[in-house]
Amino acid sequence: MDLSEATSWAAERKLGVLITIRADGRPQSSDIVYSVDGDVFTVSVTAGRAKTANLRRDPRAVLHISDEQNWSYVSLDGTVDLSPPTTTPGDATSDALVDYYEQVAGGPHPDWDEYRRAMIDEGRLVARFTPTSVSGQIHR
């Protein structure tokens, strides 16, 4: 399967499973919502969660996306870069989380000040997944 075809197909969706590697080598999966910009997938994560700790230790991950209506799926192998957690309403991570929200929700939040405060309170950061290979099948 071609990586650009898989990325284009995935860009038409928003739900996936991010699979990271635990310290003992076992996989850990998390349902996520993502956005796509070019060939990079963006996910909002929380500093204290297992997937974030796993990615800090080992940036390798799999992003698995399914479409049960036509028996299609892609499993993208790649690596993740993590931003620092947002700590002030106008920092780069806060701005990236605003962009992420608009891409995923399809429009603006009703109260950006409230949203930015919530992202700080939750210890949110941005995970950018860059795929390097893919397996799967796409039926249109």
Residue pairs with C-beta under 8 A, 6 or more apart in sequence:
1 74
1 134
1 135
1 136
1 137
1 138
2 134
3 39
3 76
3 131
3 132
3 133
3 134
4 39
5 138
6 74
6 76
6 131
6 134
6 136
6 138
7 36
7 39
7 76
7 131
9 72
9 74
9 138
10 16
10 36
10 41
10 63
10 65
10 74
10 76
11 36
13 65
13 67
14 33
14 34
14 35
14 104
15 31
15 32
15 33
15 34
15 65
16 31
16 32
16 33
16 34
16 63
16 64
16 65
17 29
17 30
17 31
17 32
17 63
17 64
17 65
18 29
18 30
18 32
18 43
18 51
18 61
18 62
18 63
18 127
18 129
19 27
19 28
19 29
19 30
19 61
19 62
19 63
19 64
20 27
20 28
20 29
20 30
20 50
20 51
20 54
20 55
20 58
20 61
21 27
21 28
21 54
21 57
21 58
21 60
21 61
22 28
22 50
22 54
23 54
23 57
27 62
28 50
28 51
28 54
29 64
30 49
30 50
30 51
32 43
33 43
33 44
33 104
34 41
34 42
34 43
34 63
34 104
34 129
35 41
35 42
35 100
35 103
35 104
36 42
37 103
39 130
39 131
40 128
40 129
40 130
41 63
41 76
41 128
41 129
41 130
41 131
42 96
42 99
42 100
42 103
42 126
42 127
42 128
42 129
43 100
43 126
43 127
43 129
44 97
44 100
44 101
44 119
44 124
44 125
44 126
44 127
45 51
45 52
45 55
45 82
45 124
45 125
45 126
45 127
46 52
46 122
46 123
46 124
46 125
47 85
47 123
47 124
47 125
48 123
52 82
52 125
52 127
55 61
55 80
55 82
55 127
56 82
59 79
59 80
59 81
59 82
60 77
60 78
60 79
60 80
61 77
61 78
61 79
61 80
61 129
62 75
62 76
62 77
62 78
63 75
63 76
63 78
63 129
63 131
64 73
64 74
64 75
64 76
65 73
65 74
65 76
66 72
66 73
67 73
70 139
70 140
71 137
71 139
72 136
72 137
72 138
72 139
72 140
73 136
73 137
74 134
74 135
74 136
74 138
75 134
75 135
75 136
76 129
76 131
76 133
76 134
77 131
77 132
77 133
77 134
78 129
78 130
78 131
78 132
78 133
79 129
79 130
79 132
80 127
80 128
80 129
80 130
81 127
81 128
81 130
82 125
82 126
82 127
82 128
83 92
83 93
83 96
83 125
83 126
83 127
83 128
84 93
84 125
85 93
85 123
85 124
85 125
86 93
86 94
86 97
86 116
86 119
86 120
86 124
86 125
87 93
87 120
88 94
88 120
89 113
89 116
89 117
89 120
93 119
93 124
93 125
93 126
94 116
94 119
94 120
96 126
97 115
97 116
97 119
97 124
97 126
98 109
98 112
98 115
98 116
100 126
101 109
101 115
102 108
102 109
109 115
